[in-house]
């Protein structure tokens, strides 16, 4: 995947330098942007923005503010390259959430590895859910493998939402995202209430989550999640839907169907010492026990307590 890097300067003096520096790197594409073109350029959401302060006719702090207040570029990394060595000026720039302030003259190798390492860091961060900020599948698998190799006792909670598709159909994806964020915060809050150490919460994707915790207090944490979720999820529904206790959705044939309000199901796998040799075994049992939980109307949890 080609990473587009915008070089902001008005005399286009920087662009050839970057192209030469990365001439053997097909991964990066450098595009020159003048300050008067920033509005148009930001719509393309670049991978990285480099500002040559010495070659623009606007206050660099204002330029950085403009980038950071753009809804689609709040997290786009910014590098400012400048000959201004005034400490207060550098701090003013960095206060605008600028990642790097590099003073001229610039060592080409320093600039090269700064961009390369920033790309590596962003690739790692892509494994984090952008919506919830929770670790994704790569970290989830690594955490499960670590627990298995340590041969200690642990429990895995598989959590997902019931009737979530129906909710999305009625309220829209933006409101659906709000429930996903709320669910993530609820799980985190409840897990951390019972476990100060040794707990891990991940976002598998969509409305699916996982929590890996010590086996003690498993019933209590599941109950806490359900009580908290059921109490607070009501704020995502209209008064009329709450009064009815269900939502109405037209199916593909135009027939109105009724679905219960969104609830949460939890399937728990108890990982006793030596019970599992790989993460696939945990996943298979997790799917079975979560199916049991989802077969019950409303928020529910089920625990697999089978022993060796």
C-alpha positions in Angstrom: 0.0 0.0 0.0 1.4 3.4 -1.1 1.7 6.0 1.7 1.1 9.5 0.5 3.2 12.1 2.2 2.3 15.8 1.7 5.2 18.3 1.7 3.9 21.7 2.5 6.0 24.5 1.1 5.3 27.4 -1.3 8.5 27.3 -3.3 8.6 23.5 -3.8 12.2 23.4 -2.7 11.7 20.4 -0.4 10.0 18.0 -2.7 13.1 17.0 -4.7 15.0 16.3 -1.5 12.4 13.9 -0.2 12.1 12.1 -3.6 15.8 11.6 -3.8 16.1 10.5 -0.2 13.4 7.8 -0.7 14.1 7.0 -4.4 14.4 3.3 -3.6 11.3 3.2 -1.4 8.2 2.3 -3.5 6.2 2.4 -0.3 6.1 6.2 -0.2 4.7 8.8 -2.6 5.6 12.5 -2.0 3.3 15.2 -3.1 4.1 19.0 -3.0 1.3 21.2 -1.5 1.3 25.0 -1.3 -0.4 26.6 1.7 -3.2 27.9 -0.5 -4.0 24.3 -1.5 -4.2 22.9 2.1 -8.0 22.7 2.2 -8.2 20.6 -1.0 -5.2 18.4 0.1 -6.6 17.6 3.5 -9.7 16.0 1.9 -7.4 13.2 0.7 -6.3 12.3 4.3 -2.5 11.8 3.7 -0.4 9.3 5.7 1.9 12.1 6.9 2.3 15.9 6.5 5.7 17.6 6.5 5.8 21.4 6.8 8.8 23.3 5.7 8.3 26.4 7.9 11.0 28.4 6.1 9.1 28.1 2.8 5.6 29.1 3.7 4.1 32.6 4.0 1.7 31.7 6.9 2.2 31.3 10.6 3.1 27.6 11.0 1.1 27.4 14.2 -2.0 28.5 12.3 -1.3 25.9 9.6 -0.9 23.1 12.3 -4.1 24.3 14.0 -6.0 24.1 10.7 -4.8 20.5 10.1 -5.7 19.4 13.7 -9.2 20.9 13.5 -9.9 19.1 10.3 -12.2 16.2 11.3 -10.5 13.7 9.0 -6.9 14.7 9.9 -7.0 14.9 13.7 -4.6 12.0 14.0 -2.5 12.6 10.8 1.1 12.9 11.9 2.8 16.2 11.4 6.5 17.0 11.1 7.7 20.6 11.1 11.1 21.3 9.7 12.4 24.8 10.5 15.5 26.9 11.0 13.8 28.7 13.9 15.6 27.5 17.1 13.6 29.7 19.5 12.5 27.4 22.4 9.1 29.2 22.9 8.4 28.9 19.2 9.1 25.2 19.2 6.9 24.6 22.2 4.0 26.6 20.6 4.3 24.3 17.5 4.4 21.1 19.6 1.4 22.3 21.6 -0.7 21.8 18.5 -0.1 18.1 18.8 2.7 18.1 16.2 4.7 14.9 16.5 8.2 16.2 15.5 9.9 19.6 15.3 13.2 19.1 13.4 15.7 21.9 13.3 17.7 22.7 10.2 20.2 21.9 8.9 18.7 18.5 8.7 20.7 15.3 8.7 19.1 13.3 5.7 19.5 10.0 7.5 17.8 11.4 10.6 14.9 12.5 8.5 14.8 9.2 6.6 14.6 7.1 9.8 12.2 9.4 11.5 9.7 8.8 8.7 10.5 5.1 8.4 10.0 4.6 12.1 6.8 6.7 12.2 5.4 4.4 9.5 6.4 1.3 11.5 4.7 2.8 14.6 1.5 3.6 12.7 1.4 0.1 11.2 1.5 -1.3 14.8 -1.2 1.2 15.9 -3.5 0.0 13.0 -3.8 -3.2 15.0 -5.6 -1.1 17.6 -9.4 -0.5 17.1 -9.8 3.0 15.9 -13.3 3.1 17.4 -12.6 1.8 20.9 -8.9 2.1 21.3 -8.7 -1.5 22.4 -6.2 -4.1 21.1 -7.2 -6.1 18.1 -6.8 -9.7 17.0 -3.0 -9.7 16.8 -2.6 -8.6 20.4 -5.5 -10.9 21.5 -3.9 -13.9 20.0 -0.5 -13.0 21.5 -2.1 -12.6 25.0 -3.8 -15.9 24.8 -0.6 -17.6 23.7 1.2 -16.0 26.6 -1.4 -17.3 29.1 -1.2 -20.8 27.6 2.6 -20.9 27.7 2.7 -19.6 31.3 0.6 -22.6 32.3 -1.4 -20.6 34.8 -5.1 -20.4 35.4 -7.1 -17.8 33.5 -10.6 -17.3 32.1 -11.7 -15.9 28.7 -14.9 -13.9 28.3 -16.3 -13.7 24.8 -18.8 -10.9 24.7 -21.1 -9.6 21.9 -24.4 -7.7 21.5 -27.8 -9.2 20.8 -30.0 -7.7 18.1 -27.3 -5.2 17.2 -28.0 -5.4 13.4 -31.6 -4.5 14.1 -30.4 -1.5 16.1 -28.2 -0.4 13.2 -31.0 -0.7 10.8 -33.3 1.5 12.8 -30.9 4.1 14.3 -28.0 4.1 11.8 -24.4 3.2 11.9 -23.2 6.3 13.8 -25.5 5.5 16.7 -24.4 1.9 16.4 -20.8 3.1 16.8 -21.8 4.9 19.9 -23.1 1.7 21.4 -19.9 -0.1 20.5 -17.9 2.6 22.3 -20.2 2.4 25.3 -19.8 -1.4 25.4 -16.0 -1.2 25.3 -16.0 1.4 28.2 -18.5 -0.7 30.2 -16.4 -3.9 29.9 -13.2 -2.0 30.8 -14.8 -0.3 33.8 -16.2 -3.5 35.2 -13.1 -5.7 34.6 -10.9 -3.1 36.2 -13.2 -2.9 39.2 -12.4 -6.5 40.0 -8.9 -6.9 38.7 -6.1 -4.4 39.3 -3.6 -6.6 37.5 -3.6 -9.5 35.1 -6.6 -8.5 33.0 -6.7 -7.8 29.3 -9.6 -6.5 27.2 -9.6 -6.6 23.4 -11.9 -5.7 20.5 -12.2 -8.6 18.0 -14.2 -6.4 15.7 -17.8 -5.1 15.2 -19.8 -5.9 18.4 -17.4 -8.7 19.5 -15.1 -8.3 22.4 -12.9 -10.5 24.6 -11.6 -10.2 28.1 -8.9 -12.4 29.6 -8.9 -12.3 33.4 -7.9 -14.3 36.4 -10.4 -17.1 37.1 -11.4 -15.6 40.5 -14.6 -13.5 40.6 -15.6 -14.5 37.1 -19.3 -14.8 38.0 -19.2 -11.4 39.7 -17.5 -9.5 36.8 -20.0 -11.0 34.3 -22.9 -9.9 36.5 -21.4 -6.5 36.9 -21.1 -6.1 33.1 -24.6 -7.1 32.5 -26.1 -4.9 35.2 -24.1 -1.9 34.1 -24.9 -2.5 30.4 -28.6 -3.0 30.9 -28.9 0.1 33.1 -27.0 2.5 30.8 -27.8 1.2 27.3 -31.3 2.6 27.6 -29.9 6.1 26.8 -29.4 4.9 23.2 -33.1 4.3 22.6 -36.0 6.6 22.1 -38.7 6.9 24.7 -41.2 5.1 22.5 -38.9 2.1 21.9 -38.2 1.9 25.6 -41.9 2.0 26.5 -42.6 -0.8 23.9 -39.6 -2.8 25.0 -38.7 -3.6 21.4 -37.8 -2.0 18.0 -39.5 -2.5 14.7 -37.6 -3.3 11.5 -38.9 -3.9 8.0 -37.4 -7.0 6.5 -36.5 -7.4 2.8 -40.1 -8.2 2.0 -41.3 -5.0 3.7 -42.8 -6.9 6.6 -42.4 -5.3 10.0 -40.6 -7.4 12.5 -40.1 -6.8 16.2 -36.7 -7.2 17.9 -35.9 -6.9 21.6 -33.8 -4.0 22.8 -30.0 -4.5 22.5 -28.6 -6.7 25.2 -25.2 -8.4 25.9 -24.2 -12.0 25.9 -21.1 -13.4 27.6 -19.6 -16.9 27.1 -16.9 -17.8 29.6 -14.1 -20.4 29.2 -12.3 -21.4 32.3 -8.7 -22.1 31.4 -7.4 -24.4 34.1 -3.7 -25.3 34.2 -2.8 -27.4 31.2 -6.3 -27.5 29.8 -5.5 -25.9 26.5 -2.5 -26.4 24.2 -3.5 -23.7 21.6 -5.8 -20.7 21.1 -8.0 -22.6 18.6 -9.2 -24.9 21.3 -10.2 -21.9 23.5 -12.0 -20.3 20.6 -14.0 -23.4 19.7 -15.3 -23.8 23.3 -15.8 -20.0 23.6 -18.1 -20.1 20.5 -20.1 -23.0 22.0 -20.7 -21.4 25.4 -21.5 -18.0 24.0 -24.1 -19.7 21.8 -25.7 -21.0 25.0 -25.7 -17.5 26.5 -27.3 -16.0 23.3 -30.1 -18.6 23.3 -31.5 -16.9 26.4 -33.6 -13.7 25.9 -31.9 -10.6 27.2 -28.5 -10.1 28.7 -27.0 -13.4 30.0 -23.8 -15.2 30.6 -22.8 -18.8 30.5 -19.7 -20.5 31.9 -18.0 -23.6 30.6 -16.8 -25.4 33.7 -15.7 -28.7 32.1 -12.5 -30.0 33.6 -9.7 -32.2 32.2 
